[in-house]
Amino acid sequence: MIKKIVILGGGSAGWLTAGLIAAECQAVEVVLVESPEVSTIGVGEGTWPTMRNTLNKIGISETEFIRDCSASFKQGSKFIGWTTGRGDDVYHHPFTLPSSGTECNLVAAWRNYCPNVPFSEAVSFQSRISDLGLAPKNIAMAEYAGALNYGYHLDADRLGVLLSDHCQRKLGVTVIRDHVTQVNSAENGDVESLMTKNSGIVQGDLFIDCSGGRSLLIGQHYGIKLIDQSKYSVNDRVLAARVPYGSERPDIASMTMATAMSAGWIWDIGLSTRRGVGYVYSSAYIDDEAAENELREYLKKGASHSNVDEIELRQLRIAAGYREKMWVNNCVAIGMSAGFIEPLEASALALVELSAKMITNEMPMTRKTMEIVAQRFNRTFRYRWEKVVEFLKLHYVLSSRSDTQYWIDARSPESIPDGLNDLLELWRYRAPSSYDFQSVEEVFPSASYQYVLYGMGFRANETFGKKSDRVEVGIEAIKRNFELVGKFSERLPKNFDLIEKIRVHGLQKI
Ligand SMILES: Cc1cc2nc3c(=O)[nH]c(=O)nc-3n(C[C@H](O)[C@H](O)[C@H](O)COP(=O)(O)OP(=O)(O)OC[C@H]3O[C@@H](n4cnc5c(N)ncnc54)[C@H](O)[C@@H]3O)c2cc1C
């Protein structure tokens, strides 16, 4: 039986995994080793709604989380300038799924009833609510409950501190702050133990590699190759900034703003105490100096801070790819050690949550059954990474921008994964549907593809008129949506006001 799990790495991946396993599998001992010499990546500020369930399971109160992690609510992403680059070029990918989405063909209803209204606005009232600066819930609602679906914007460093403290005090996780210098193997090729600089040998039954981009166990020890995805995802550099708010009360947006630039895009995230902003770009199309200038120009436009030129920028290099296998012998990789694709749509932490969930669901496992679990894990996550690559690429292939070579090349046929090409071919005649995504817990549902496709003005030769389209049902749902904007805008507070209230009074415990 698996009695002791050793997690190598104390970044967001390590601590979320430790928390989920320790909370769910009380019979298993969890030890986490983190190096005082290697810092965590310190970015990763946008989450999916899944984080609510994760934090709740780990036993962290939402009030405590919002206070400690400078967190704010995230209701989805807003894409600016991706389609034409003109002033009116904006679309939303909200978290709340379209209402009545499974009962009828909402795309058919939208095309029939209000084709000139943005698709997301017709089928979900969340984009309007967030544009009005409103929160997805109010102070009277219980922790983790919402009127609309939501995730968070958070300070990654503070999340690490909160999780570490909670896991040790409340969940009995043992932490060893030491640098791992060697990996010791058993005769069957399993990892037997880790050698540390000052704390001796750490033995375990299952080892989880959360060592970040170094991928010490899966990559370095087992030599599992990274399947390079740079052909599909060309951005390889990041300039990240922490931008203080000015003296005025900030209007905290509850969507991640993703603005297209000449050779990439800028994320802009509003936390309760500052903004997190970063330019993700391709060094093949722009040099670092020009990228810095573009980023500083962007910051000046939305200037919440007068001394933009003094804001410190941190440069990171990123490489798109994921491991051929994530689980080998008694070792499984989670987080950056398993792979990374640019942070558009912020799927990395969601994959961490899904990985830890699958491990906890399979527990208690024995060494004998581990091979079966490993095969299933590898199959599942290989599929999930493929889907992430395809979905992110969708945001580029639909662009008609021709102002720079970056945008022209972004839709070149050889840069489009085969799976996505097939889907695009199908969608020329019908809308994305659940038939296209049939795995349990798909990373992105068909509704997400619809939000991006129609948000970016994808024109199709759909032939509607099937009985199953139930266009009338869809039109009623759209009308209801329009009404709900009015209703909810009366009941929901401003995003900033709610965060302040929670910081002072707290939310109701569940
Ligand atoms: C620019 C950027 C933006 C991102 N934005 C988002 C986002 O909005 N949403 C999202 O979901 N994700 C995002 N991500 C991804 C997200 O940041 C990561 O998936 C997440 O932080 C998990 O990182 P990690 O824990 O795997 O690695 P790290 O944070 O790098 O942690 C690695 C750990 O391993 C330890 N370690 C390394 N070597 C040793 C050793 N020899 N001995 C002991 N310990 C060791 C380190 O001390 C550290 O504790 C972003 C990533 C980047 C690069």
Ligand as a Chemical Component Dictionary entry (heavy atoms), coordinates in Angstrom:
data_LIG
# 
_chem_comp.id                   LIG 
_chem_comp.type                 NON-POLYMER 
_chem_comp.pdbx_formal_charge   0 
_chem_comp.three_letter_code    LIG 
# 
loop_
_chem_comp_atom.comp_id 
_chem_comp_atom.atom_id 
_chem_comp_atom.alt_atom_id 
_chem_comp_atom.type_symbol 
_chem_comp_atom.charge 
_chem_comp_atom.model_Cartn_x 
_chem_comp_atom.model_Cartn_y 
_chem_comp_atom.model_Cartn_z 
_chem_comp_atom.pdbx_ordinal 
LIG C1  C1  C 0 4.465  34.186 -16.949 1  
LIG C2  C2  C 0 3.605  33.112 -16.352 2  
LIG C3  C3  C 0 2.282  33.403 -16.038 3  
LIG C4  C4  C 0 1.454  32.404 -15.517 4  
LIG N1  N1  N 0 0.150  32.687 -15.261 5  
LIG C5  C5  C 0 -0.665 31.706 -14.834 6  
LIG C6  C6  C 0 -2.023 31.956 -14.544 7  
LIG O1  O1  O 0 -2.518 33.071 -14.669 8  
LIG N2  N2  N 0 -2.780 30.921 -14.119 9  
LIG C7  C7  C 0 -2.280 29.668 -13.946 10 
LIG O2  O2  O 0 -3.030 28.757 -13.608 11 
LIG N3  N3  N 0 -0.981 29.432 -14.143 12 
LIG C8  C8  C 0 -0.165 30.393 -14.578 13 
LIG N4  N4  N 0 1.153  30.131 -14.782 14 
LIG C9  C9  C 0 1.692  28.837 -14.409 15 
LIG C10 C10 C 0 1.871  28.780 -12.894 16 
LIG O3  O3  O 0 2.670  29.862 -12.466 17 
LIG C11 C11 C 0 2.525  27.472 -12.457 18 
LIG O4  O4  O 0 1.857  26.395 -13.067 19 
LIG C12 C12 C 0 2.422  27.310 -10.967 20 
LIG O5  O5  O 0 2.995  28.410 -10.307 21 
LIG C13 C13 C 0 3.091  26.034 -10.494 22 
LIG O6  O6  O 0 4.482  26.152 -10.528 23 
LIG P1  P1  P 0 5.301  24.969 -9.878  24 
LIG O7  O7  O 0 4.884  24.809 -8.469  25 
LIG O8  O8  O 0 5.204  23.800 -10.768 26 
LIG O9  O9  O 0 6.821  25.462 -9.966  27 
LIG P2  P2  P 0 7.646  26.502 -9.060  28 
LIG O10 O10 O 0 6.820  27.608 -8.553  29 
LIG O11 O11 O 0 8.840  26.852 -9.887  30 
LIG O12 O12 O 0 8.126  25.652 -7.806  31 
LIG C14 C14 C 0 9.200  24.759 -7.870  32 
LIG C15 C15 C 0 9.560  24.283 -6.475  33 
LIG O13 O13 O 0 10.551 23.272 -6.583  34 
LIG C16 C16 C 0 11.562 23.483 -5.596  35 
LIG N5  N5  N 0 12.837 22.899 -6.015  36 
LIG C17 C17 C 0 13.464 23.054 -7.204  37 
LIG N6  N6  N 0 14.660 22.387 -7.152  38 
LIG C18 C18 C 0 14.742 21.799 -5.937  39 
LIG C19 C19 C 0 15.712 20.985 -5.279  40 
LIG N7  N7  N 0 16.852 20.608 -5.861  41 
LIG N8  N8  N 0 15.460 20.572 -4.019  42 
LIG C20 C20 C 0 14.297 20.904 -3.395  43 
LIG N9  N9  N 0 13.356 21.681 -3.969  44 
LIG C21 C21 C 0 13.578 22.113 -5.212  45 
LIG C22 C22 C 0 11.641 25.010 -5.481  46 
LIG O14 O14 O 0 12.240 25.404 -4.269  47 
LIG C23 C23 C 0 10.149 25.367 -5.566  48 
LIG O15 O15 O 0 9.592  25.246 -4.271  49 
LIG C24 C24 C 0 1.992  31.115 -15.283 50 
LIG C25 C25 C 0 3.326  30.846 -15.567 51 
LIG C26 C26 C 0 4.126  31.817 -16.112 52 
LIG C27 C27 C 0 5.557  31.494 -16.429 53 
# 
loop_
_chem_comp_bond.comp_id 
_chem_comp_bond.atom_id_1 
_chem_comp_bond.atom_id_2 
_chem_comp_bond.value_order 
_chem_comp_bond.pdbx_ordinal 
LIG C1  C2  SING 1  
LIG C2  C3  SING 2  
LIG C2  C26 DOUB 3  
LIG C3  C4  DOUB 4  
LIG C4  N1  SING 5  
LIG C4  C24 SING 6  
LIG N1  C5  DOUB 7  
LIG C5  C6  SING 8  
LIG C5  C8  SING 9  
LIG C6  O1  DOUB 10 
LIG C6  N2  SING 11 
LIG N2  C7  SING 12 
LIG C7  O2  DOUB 13 
LIG C7  N3  SING 14 
LIG N3  C8  DOUB 15 
LIG C8  N4  SING 16 
LIG N4  C9  SING 17 
LIG N4  C24 SING 18 
LIG C9  C10 SING 19 
LIG C10 O3  SING 20 
LIG C10 C11 SING 21 
LIG C11 O4  SING 22 
LIG C11 C12 SING 23 
LIG C12 O5  SING 24 
LIG C12 C13 SING 25 
LIG C13 O6  SING 26 
LIG O6  P1  SING 27 
LIG P1  O7  DOUB 28 
LIG P1  O8  SING 29 
LIG P1  O9  SING 30 
LIG O9  P2  SING 31 
LIG P2  O10 DOUB 32 
LIG P2  O11 SING 33 
LIG P2  O12 SING 34 
LIG O12 C14 SING 35 
LIG C14 C15 SING 36 
LIG C15 O13 SING 37 
LIG C15 C23 SING 38 
LIG O13 C16 SING 39 
LIG C16 N5  SING 40 
LIG C16 C22 SING 41 
LIG N5  C17 SING 42 
LIG N5  C21 SING 43 
LIG C17 N6  DOUB 44 
LIG N6  C18 SING 45 
LIG C18 C19 SING 46 
LIG C18 C21 DOUB 47 
LIG C19 N7  SING 48 
LIG C19 N8  DOUB 49 
LIG N8  C20 SING 50 
LIG C20 N9  DOUB 51 
LIG N9  C21 SING 52 
LIG C22 O14 SING 53 
LIG C22 C23 SING 54 
LIG C23 O15 SING 55 
LIG C24 C25 DOUB 56 
LIG C25 C26 SING 57 
LIG C26 C27 SING 58 
# 
